[in-house]
Amino acid sequence: MSKFKTWVSAARLRTLPLSVSGILVGTAIAKSRGFEDHTIFFLALLTTLGFQITSNFANDYGDGVKGTDNEQRLGPARALQSGALSRKELEYGIGISIFFSLLFAGALLYTSFGLASWEYLLLFGGLALLSIWAAVRYTVGSKAYGYSGLGDLFVFMFFGLLSVLGTTFLFTKNIEANDFLPAITIGCLSTAVLNLNNLRDHFGDARAGKRTLVVKIGFENGRYYHVILILIALLTLFIYDMNFRSWTAYLNLLAFVPLGIHLLKVIRVKNPRHLDPELKKMALSTFALALIFYFLNDKFL
């Protein structure tokens, strides 16, 4: 495999659609209130993709250094684990990714707030730095939070609440209570993707000392937790849709049809290896929901 293909593989392109789902939903909420700015939207997408790629590189590095990624791993081989990239190369890649992420974030905040709203610049600048910290510290370092069962909380906060509400605020400079409902939906579905990954890897994680939430509560309880996450996502989106007069508001619930089929598979599966194909279905269903929401939300009123 060429170096270029190796870096593309390490970037884990299949995770990128999920990472922008919150941006699509937050932008759609702003559009429904008459706020639209293509530059803000484009820069928000680039910033989020930068954060996600940084996280993917750092995850590959952290799990590789700790020995969590090994020959017993059920998912795709990782760059450091397989020897396709060295530690130095991955460190360099993480640094470059952080640089571009902060560059995009700076351009985004300047476009949204200008220089006059210094309080917003400080707040969102701090959130950008916190996002970088969270992306790296998930697996990197002696106190990586992904190794102590806190990954689910961070994913819910950053991929759900911060992604949706933060994007909405970039356009509108305001957040309404109702906005929390779709933010919770995206947060729960994003957390469910992580949980599914942890269900698949729970035996290997336990052996390597990676105390994910699934390792702590057990495989069986992890499956029930997965069901609860998706049901909460369905309920919060349904309540949000009830605020609109048009029946088309409920079209975004169509994304839960494949998710329902997915849940039946998760509940029945005995071999964690068989959960790997479900990761793609889960992520793409979440992305599909975000796309439907993006294209139809401003037409609900």
Summary of the structure (lengths in Angstrom):
residues: 301
radius of gyration: 19.1
end to end distance: 51.0
largest distance: 57.4
contacts: 1024
relative contact order: 0.13
helix: 81%
strand: 0%
